[in-house]
């Protein structure tokens, strides 16, 4: 079970970094008044209303929950 939780942690870490990196690029392009080149909607006037931002938020929430679960699993295995 510990290997599964560690793998989940790594996948969510990579997904979170990737999602925030893409959102950061999107935000940077928006601030510079350039068009979005990441595949976001062409009429997106605000990057906070795009799927990239929503995905970054949900990946972050899942990553935090994964950290909590991993810490509790380590505490339980240390108590045994």
DSSP file (Angstrom, degrees, kcal/mol; ACC not computed):
  #  RESIDUE AA STRUCTURE BP1 BP2  ACC     N-H-->O    O-->H-N    N-H-->O    O-->H-N    TCO  KAPPA ALPHA  PHI   PSI    X-CA   Y-CA   Z-CA
    1    1 A X     >        0   0    0      0, 0.0     4,-2.2     0, 0.0     5,-0.2   0.000 360.0 360.0 360.0 -33.9    0.0    0.0    0.0
    2    2 A X  H  >  +     0   0    0      1,-0.2     4,-2.2     2,-0.2     5,-0.2   0.875 360.0  52.7 -66.2 -35.9    2.9    2.3    0.7
    3    3 A X  H  > S+     0   0    0      2,-0.2     4,-2.5     1,-0.2    -1,-0.2   0.898 109.0  50.5 -64.7 -39.8    4.2    2.0   -2.8
    4    4 A X  H  > S+     0   0    0      2,-0.2     4,-2.6     1,-0.2    -2,-0.2   0.924 111.0  47.8 -63.5 -44.7    0.8    2.9   -4.2
    5    5 A X  H  X S+     0   0    0     -4,-2.2     4,-2.2     2,-0.2    -2,-0.2   0.871 112.5  49.4 -65.8 -36.4    0.6    6.0   -2.0
    6    6 A X  H  X S+     0   0    0     -4,-2.2     4,-2.3     2,-0.2    -1,-0.2   0.914 111.5  48.5 -67.9 -42.4    4.1    7.0   -3.0
    7    7 A X  H  X S+     0   0    0     -4,-2.5     4,-2.5     2,-0.2    -2,-0.2   0.907 111.3  50.6 -63.1 -41.5    3.4    6.5   -6.7
    8    8 A X  H  X S+     0   0    0     -4,-2.6     4,-2.5     1,-0.2     5,-0.2   0.912 109.4  51.7 -61.5 -42.8    0.2    8.6   -6.3
    9    9 A X  H  X S+     0   0    0     -4,-2.2     4,-2.2     1,-0.2    -2,-0.2   0.917 111.3  46.5 -59.8 -45.6    2.2   11.3   -4.6
   10   10 A X  H  X S+     0   0    0     -4,-2.3     4,-2.5     2,-0.2     5,-0.2   0.916 112.9  48.9 -66.3 -43.9    4.7   11.5   -7.4
   11   11 A X  H  X S+     0   0    0     -4,-2.5     4,-2.5     1,-0.2    -2,-0.2   0.924 114.0  45.9 -62.8 -44.3    2.0   11.5  -10.1
   12   12 A X  H  X S+     0   0    0     -4,-2.5     4,-2.4    -5,-0.2    -1,-0.2   0.856 110.9  53.5 -69.0 -33.7    0.1   14.2   -8.4
   13   13 A X  H  X S+     0   0    0     -4,-2.2     4,-2.5    -5,-0.2     5,-0.2   0.946 111.9  44.6 -62.4 -47.9    3.3   16.2   -7.8
   14   14 A X  H  X S+     0   0    0     -4,-2.5     4,-2.5     1,-0.2    -2,-0.2   0.914 114.6  49.2 -62.9 -42.9    4.1   16.1  -11.5
   15   15 A X  H  X S+     0   0    0     -4,-2.5     4,-2.6    -5,-0.2    -1,-0.2   0.885 111.3  49.4 -64.0 -39.2    0.6   16.9  -12.5
   16   16 A X  H  X S+     0   0    0     -4,-2.4     4,-2.5     2,-0.2     5,-0.2   0.924 112.6  46.4 -66.8 -45.2    0.4   19.9  -10.2
   17   17 A X  H  X S+     0   0    0     -4,-2.5     4,-2.2     1,-0.2    -2,-0.2   0.927 114.7  48.1 -62.7 -44.2    3.7   21.3  -11.4
   18   18 A X  H  X S+     0   0    0     -4,-2.5     4,-2.4    -5,-0.2    -2,-0.2   0.918 112.5  48.4 -62.4 -44.8    2.7   20.8  -15.0
   19   19 A X  H  X S+     0   0    0     -4,-2.6     4,-2.3     1,-0.2    37,-0.2   0.916 114.1  44.7 -64.9 -44.1   -0.7   22.4  -14.5
   20   20 A X  H  X S+     0   0    0     -4,-2.5     4,-2.4     2,-0.2    -1,-0.2   0.843 111.3  54.4 -70.7 -31.6    0.7   25.5  -12.7
   21   21 A X  H  X S+     0   0    0     -4,-2.2     4,-2.2    -5,-0.2    -2,-0.2   0.934 110.8  45.7 -64.5 -45.3    3.4   25.8  -15.2
   22   22 A X  H  X S+     0   0    0     -4,-2.4     4,-2.2     1,-0.2    -2,-0.2   0.910 113.6  48.7 -64.6 -41.5    0.9   25.9  -18.1
   23   23 A X  H  X S+     0   0    0     -4,-2.3     4,-3.0    29,-0.2     5,-0.2   0.900 109.3  53.6 -65.0 -38.6   -1.3   28.3  -16.2
   24   24 A X  H  X S+     0   0    0     -4,-2.4     4,-2.5     2,-0.2    -2,-0.2   0.905 109.4  47.8 -61.6 -41.8    1.7   30.5  -15.5
   25   25 A X  H  X S+     0   0    0     -4,-2.2     4,-2.2     2,-0.2    -1,-0.2   0.902 113.0  49.1 -64.1 -40.2    2.5   30.6  -19.2
   26   26 A X  H  X S+     0   0    0     -4,-2.2     4,-2.0     2,-0.2    -2,-0.2   0.913 112.6  46.9 -65.0 -43.7   -1.1   31.4  -20.0
   27   27 A X  H  X S+     0   0    0     -4,-3.0     4,-2.5     2,-0.2    -2,-0.2   0.898 111.0  52.0 -65.0 -41.5   -1.2   34.2  -17.4
   28   28 A X  H  X S+     0   0    0     -4,-2.5     4,-1.8     1,-0.2    -2,-0.2   0.905 110.2  48.5 -62.3 -41.9    2.1   35.6  -18.6
   29   29 A X  H  <>S+     0   0    0     -4,-2.2     5,-3.1     1,-0.2    -1,-0.2   0.886 111.6  50.6 -64.9 -38.3    0.8   35.7  -22.2
   30   30 A X  H ><5S+     0   0    0     -4,-2.0     3,-1.3     1,-0.2    -2,-0.2   0.900 109.2  50.0 -66.9 -41.3   -2.4   37.4  -21.0
   31   31 A X  H 3<5S+     0   0    0     -4,-2.5    -1,-0.2     1,-0.3    -2,-0.2   0.861 111.3  49.3 -66.0 -34.9   -0.5   40.1  -19.0
   32   32 A X  T 3<5S-     0   0    0     -4,-1.8    -1,-0.3    -5,-0.2    -2,-0.2   0.357 114.9-118.3 -84.7   6.6    1.7   40.8  -22.1
   33   33 A X  T < 5 +     0   0    0     -3,-1.3     2,-0.2     1,-0.2    -3,-0.2   0.841  68.9 137.5  58.3  36.9   -1.5   41.1  -24.3
   34   34 A X      < -     0   0    0     -5,-3.1    -1,-0.2    -6,-0.1     2,-0.2  -0.663  58.9 -97.2-104.0 165.7   -0.4   38.2  -26.4
   35   35 A X        -     0   0    0     -2,-0.2     2,-0.4    -3,-0.1    -1,-0.1  -0.490  41.4-102.7 -80.8 154.5   -2.6   35.3  -27.7
   36   36 A X        -     0   0    0     -2,-0.2     3,-0.2     5,-0.1    -1,-0.1  -0.612  32.6-177.6 -77.7 129.7   -2.7   32.0  -25.9
   37   37 A X        +     0   0    0     -2,-0.4    -1,-0.1     1,-0.1   -11,-0.0   0.276  65.3  82.6-109.5   8.6   -0.7   29.3  -27.6
   38   38 A X  S    S-     0   0    0    -16,-0.1    -1,-0.1   -13,-0.0   -12,-0.0   0.431 111.7 -95.1 -95.8   0.5   -1.5   26.5  -25.2
   39   39 A X  S    S+     0   0    0      1,-0.3     3,-0.1    -3,-0.2    -2,-0.1   0.597  75.3 145.5  96.2  11.8   -4.8   25.5  -26.7
   40   40 A X        -     0   0    0      1,-0.2    -1,-0.3     2,-0.1    -4,-0.1  -0.389  65.7 -69.0 -75.8 163.7   -7.0   27.5  -24.4
   41   41 A X    >   -     0   0    0      1,-0.1     3,-1.6     2,-0.1    -1,-0.2  -0.224  41.0-131.3 -55.6 138.8  -10.2   29.0  -25.9
   42   42 A X  T 3  S+     0   0    0      1,-0.3    -1,-0.1    -3,-0.1    -6,-0.1   0.746 105.7  50.4 -65.0 -24.6   -9.4   31.8  -28.4
   43   43 A X  T 3  S+     0   0    0      3,-0.0     2,-0.7     2,-0.0    -1,-0.3   0.192  75.2 133.3 -99.7  17.4  -11.9   34.1  -26.7
   44   44 A X    <   +     0   0    0     -3,-1.6     3,-0.1     1,-0.2    -8,-0.1  -0.563  25.8 175.0 -71.6 111.5  -10.6   33.7  -23.2
   45   45 A X  S    S+     0   0    0     -2,-0.7     2,-0.4     1,-0.2    -1,-0.2   0.636  70.5  39.4 -90.9 -15.6  -10.3   37.2  -21.8
   46   46 A X    >   -     0   0    0      1,-0.1     3,-1.9    -3,-0.1    -1,-0.2  -0.973  66.8-152.0-137.6 119.7   -9.3   36.1  -18.4
   47   47 A X  G >  S+     0   0    0     -2,-0.4     3,-1.2     1,-0.3     6,-0.4   0.700  94.6  69.0 -66.5 -16.5   -6.9   33.2  -17.7
   48   48 A X  G 3  S+     0   0    0      1,-0.2    -1,-0.3     5,-0.1   -25,-0.0   0.575  97.1  53.6 -76.6  -7.6   -8.6   32.5  -14.4
   49   49 A X  G <  S+     0   0    0     -3,-1.9    -1,-0.2     4,-0.1     2,-0.2   0.257  91.2  99.6-106.2  10.1  -11.7   31.4  -16.3
   50   50 A X  S X> S-     0   0    0     -3,-1.2     4,-1.6     1,-0.1     3,-0.6  -0.532  84.9-112.3 -95.1 162.0   -9.9   28.8  -18.4
   51   51 A X  H 3> S+     0   0    0      1,-0.2     4,-2.8     2,-0.2     5,-0.2   0.784 113.0  66.7 -62.2 -26.7   -9.7   25.0  -17.9
   52   52 A X  H 3> S+     0   0    0      2,-0.2     4,-2.1     1,-0.2    -1,-0.2   0.912 102.8  45.2 -61.4 -41.5   -5.9   25.3  -17.1
   53   53 A X  H <> S+     0   0    0     -3,-0.6     4,-2.3    -6,-0.4    -1,-0.2   0.925 113.4  49.2 -68.9 -44.3   -6.7   27.2  -13.9
   54   54 A X  H  X S+     0   0    0     -4,-1.6     4,-2.4     1,-0.2    -2,-0.2   0.914 112.2  48.8 -60.7 -42.7   -9.4   24.8  -12.9
   55   55 A X  H  X S+     0   0    0     -4,-2.8     4,-2.6     1,-0.2     5,-0.2   0.896 109.8  51.6 -63.9 -40.1   -7.2   21.9  -13.5
   56   56 A X  H  X S+     0   0    0     -4,-2.1     4,-2.1   -37,-0.2    -1,-0.2   0.900 110.6  48.9 -63.7 -40.5   -4.3   23.5  -11.5
   57   57 A X  H  X S+     0   0    0     -4,-2.3     4,-2.3     2,-0.2    -2,-0.2   0.947 113.9  44.6 -64.1 -48.1   -6.7   24.1   -8.6
   58   58 A X  H  X S+     0   0    0     -4,-2.4     4,-2.4     1,-0.2    -2,-0.2   0.873 112.3  51.5 -68.7 -35.9   -8.0   20.5   -8.6
   59   59 A X  H  X S+     0   0    0     -4,-2.6     4,-2.4    -5,-0.2    -1,-0.2   0.904 110.4  50.4 -63.4 -39.6   -4.6   19.0   -9.0
   60   60 A X  H  X S+     0   0    0     -4,-2.1     4,-2.5    -5,-0.2    -2,-0.2   0.916 110.4  48.5 -64.7 -42.9   -3.4   21.1   -6.0
   61   61 A X  H  X S+     0   0    0     -4,-2.3     4,-2.3     2,-0.2    -2,-0.2   0.932 113.5  46.9 -62.3 -45.9   -6.3   19.9   -3.9
   62   62 A X  H  X S+     0   0    0     -4,-2.4     4,-2.1     1,-0.2    -2,-0.2   0.880 111.7  51.9 -63.9 -37.7   -5.6   16.3   -4.8
   63   63 A X  H  X S+     0   0    0     -4,-2.4     4,-2.2     2,-0.2    -2,-0.2   0.915 109.5  48.6 -65.5 -43.5   -1.9   16.7   -4.1
   64   64 A X  H  X S+     0   0    0     -4,-2.5     4,-2.2     1,-0.2    -2,-0.2   0.919 111.7  49.5 -63.3 -43.3   -2.5   18.2   -0.6
   65   65 A X  H  X S+     0   0    0     -4,-2.3     4,-2.5     1,-0.2    -1,-0.2   0.882 108.9  53.3 -62.8 -36.8   -4.9   15.3    0.2
   66   66 A X  H  X S+     0   0    0     -4,-2.1     4,-2.7     2,-0.2    -2,-0.2   0.894 107.4  51.3 -63.8 -40.0   -2.3   12.9   -1.0
   67   67 A X  H  X S+     0   0    0     -4,-2.2     4,-2.5     2,-0.2    -2,-0.2   0.926 110.6  48.6 -61.6 -44.8    0.3   14.5    1.3
   68   68 A X  H  X S+     0   0    0     -4,-2.2     4,-2.3     2,-0.2    -2,-0.2   0.928 113.2  46.7 -62.2 -45.8   -2.1   14.2    4.3
   69   69 A X  H  X S+     0   0    0     -4,-2.5     4,-2.4     1,-0.2    -2,-0.2   0.909 112.2  50.4 -63.8 -42.5   -2.9   10.5    3.5
   70   70 A X  H  X S+     0   0    0     -4,-2.7     4,-2.1     1,-0.2    -1,-0.2   0.904 110.6  49.2 -63.7 -41.6    0.8    9.7    3.0
   71   71 A X  H  X S+     0   0    0     -4,-2.5     4,-2.2     2,-0.2    -1,-0.2   0.912 112.0  48.2 -64.1 -41.7    1.7   11.3    6.4
   72   72 A X  H  X S+     0   0    0     -4,-2.3     4,-2.3     1,-0.2    -2,-0.2   0.885 110.6  51.7 -66.6 -37.1   -1.1    9.4    8.2
   73   73 A X  H  X S+     0   0    0     -4,-2.4     4,-2.3     1,-0.2    -1,-0.2   0.893 110.3  48.7 -65.8 -38.8    0.1    6.1    6.6
   74   74 A X  H  X S+     0   0    0     -4,-2.1     4,-2.0     2,-0.2    -2,-0.2   0.888 110.7  51.0 -66.8 -38.3    3.6    6.8    7.7
   75   75 A X  H  X S+     0   0    0     -4,-2.2     4,-1.5     2,-0.2    -2,-0.2   0.897 111.3  48.0 -65.9 -39.7    2.4    7.5   11.2
   76   76 A X  H  X S+     0   0    0     -4,-2.3     4,-0.8     1,-0.2    -2,-0.2   0.910 113.0  47.3 -67.5 -41.9    0.4    4.3   11.3
   77   77 A X  H  < S+     0   0    0     -4,-2.3     3,-0.2     1,-0.2    -1,-0.2   0.820 111.3  51.5 -71.3 -28.5    3.3    2.2   10.1
   78   78 A X  H  < S+     0   0    0     -4,-2.0    -1,-0.2     1,-0.2    -2,-0.2   0.804 105.5  56.5 -73.9 -28.3    5.7    3.9   12.6
   79   79 A X  H  <        0   0    0     -4,-1.5    -1,-0.2     1,-0.2    -2,-0.2   0.702 360.0 360.0 -75.5 -19.2    3.2    3.1   15.4
   80   80 A X     <        0   0    0     -4,-0.8    -1,-0.2    -3,-0.2    -2,-0.1   0.488 360.0 360.0 -77.1 360.0    3.3   -0.6   14.6
